[in-house]
Amino acid sequence: MYVPRFNAVADDAEIRRLVATVGAGELITTGPDGYPLATRLPLVWDGDRVLLHMALANPHWRSVEPDSPALLVVTAPEAYVSPAFYPSKAEHGRVVPTWNYSAVQIAGRLTVHTDPAWKRAQVALLTDTMEAGRTEPWAVDDAPATYVDQQLKAIVGLELAVEQVAGKAKLSQNRSAADQAGVVAGLRATGRPRDLQVADAMDRLAGD
């Protein structure tokens, strides 16, 4: 991923926060014919590994050799930025449209797990992570054991051993403070949920 210096997210905690907030990513590997394969999957980042699972019926996992290289792409809300948002447009007109977004790319080696105990532990950890904060969180053990066993037979586990991480936040850092404020105001004025989320991300960045 191309990451200009002013767009780099170097703080590990912030990168992990973004990944945890999104909670899913696009897992990309190379298929047997040399073409890329991609599947969007829920995830949990646990220490130096990312744990996932996919449907047994999905042919994607069958092309994964032991320790195959893989890329996981996690993207946060993104938004179109109109030149009309910039106060500098009225000053000199030297402005163009752009796209604001935040993303994390995690590269490493991928391992497939078919062991029922491993899959159960992964699903339980993922569920506990996603249910955290709910008044009455659901747990895997809330379902009948035989039913869970049947469901586990329909998935395969995936473990990505993290080797490289790149974080990028393209949030108008290259613009003046006035233009950044104009982008935030412009995005909020649209009322679109993703625009509001990008505006929130810009405000958080400005407050750091």
N, C-alpha and C positions, 0 to 999 in steps of 0.2 A: 504494500500500500504506500502510495506517495504521501509523505507527511512533511509539509513545510515546517520550519522551525516554530513559527508562531501558532501552528495548529496542533502541535504535539501534545499529547496527554502523557506525562511521564510518571505521574503519581499512581502507584500500584493500587492503592485503596480506591481512588477515583475510577480507575479502569474496572476494578471488580464491582464497584457500585453500579456502574453503567450496565455491565453484563447481568448482574443480579436483577436490576430493575426491568430489563427487557425480558430476561428469562428464557430466551430461545435464540437459535442461530441457524444459519445455513451451513450444513456440513458438506464440504466439497472434497471429492477424491477423484482420481483418474480411473476411468473404466477400462475394461480389457481391450477395447478398441482404440484407446488413446484419448477418447473424448471425456470431458469432465462429467461427473455425476454429482447431483446436489439434492439434498433433502433437508427441509426445515424441521428442526427438532427442539423440544424443550430440553433444558440443560441445568446442571448444577456444577459450579466450579468449586472443587474440593481440594484445597492445598495446591499441589502442582499437577493436578489432573482435572479434566472436565469429563463428567459422567453423563451419558445419554442412553437412549434406547430407541429402536425403530421397529416397525412391523416386520414380522418374520416373512410376510408375503412381499415385502419390498425387495426387489432384486439388488438394490444398491449394495447392501452389506456383503453379498456373496462375492463381490469383486475385491473385497478388502483382504489383502495378504497380511500376515503377521507383521506388525510394526510398519504398516504402510504410511507414507506421508499423507497428511490431511490438513485442510484449512477450515477453520470455523469462523464465519463472519457474523458478527452481531451488530445490528444497526438500531440506533435510537430514532425518535421522531425526526423528520426532515421537512424542509419547507422552501418554497420558491421565494426569492427576495427580489422585489421589483425595484428598479432604479428610482421609482417615484418615492420610495421610503427615505432616500438620502436627502438631507438638507443641502448637501453640496451640489445636487442636481441643478438647483436654482442659481448657484454661484458660478459654475463653469461648464456644466453639462457633460463632463467627462466621466460618465458612469455607465455601467452595463448591468444586466441581470446576473444573478448568481443563484446558487443553491446552498443552503446551510444544512448541516447534518453533523451527527456524531457517530462514530463507529469504532469497533474493536475487532482486530483480526488476530486469531490465535492459531498458531501452526505447531504441529507436533506429529507424533507417531500414534497410529490408531490400532487398537486391539479389539477384536470381537469377543464377546462373552456369551456363552450359551448355558452356563451353569445356573440352575434355578436359584440357588442361594445368592449368587452375585446379583442376579436380576432383581430378586426380591429386595435386597439391600439398596440397590440403586433406585428402584421405584419408591421405596419407603423414604429415602433421603430426599428425593425430588418432591414427593408429596408433602413431607414435613416442611420443606423450604417454601413451597408455593402456598401452603395453608397457614403459614405463620402470620399472626396478626388477626386472624379471623376469630370471632367470638366463640364459635364452636367448630374448631378445626376438624376436618375429616382425616382419618388415618387409615392406612391400608388394613389394619386389623379390624376396622369397623365392618368390613365385608366378610362374608363366609370364606373360610380358608380354602374350601374346594373350588369356589368361584375364582379366587385370586390365583390359585394354582393353574386353572384353565387359562386365565388371561395371560399369565406369565409365559405359557407355552406359545403364545402368539407373538412374542417379541424376542428380539435379541438385544443384548447389552453392548454398549460401545464405551471405550475408555480412551480418551485422548491425553497422552502424556505431553504436557506443555513444554515446548522448547523455545518458542518465540512469541512475543506479544507486542502488538502495535496498537496504540490508541490515538485517535484523531478527533478533534472537535473543531470543525470549520464553522465558526460562529461570528464572522465579521471582525475577527481580531485585527485584520489589516486595514480597517476603516477608522476614521476619527471617532472620538467619543460622541460627537454630535450625530454622526451617521449611524453609529451603533444604537444610540437611543432612538433614532428614527426608524431603524429596522424593528426594534422591539415594539414600538408604538404601532407600526404598520402591520406587523404580524398579529398583534392583539386586536386590531381593528377588524380583521377578517372574521374573527369569531370561530374559525375552524379549529377543532381540537388539536390537531398536530401542530398548527401554527402557534397556538398558545403554549404548547409544550416546548417548542423551540425557543420561544420568547422567554419562558421560565429558565431554560438552560443558559441563555445569554445573560439573564439577570444573576444566576448563580455564579457564572464565570466572572462577571463584573464585581461581584461581592467578595471573591476570593482574595 
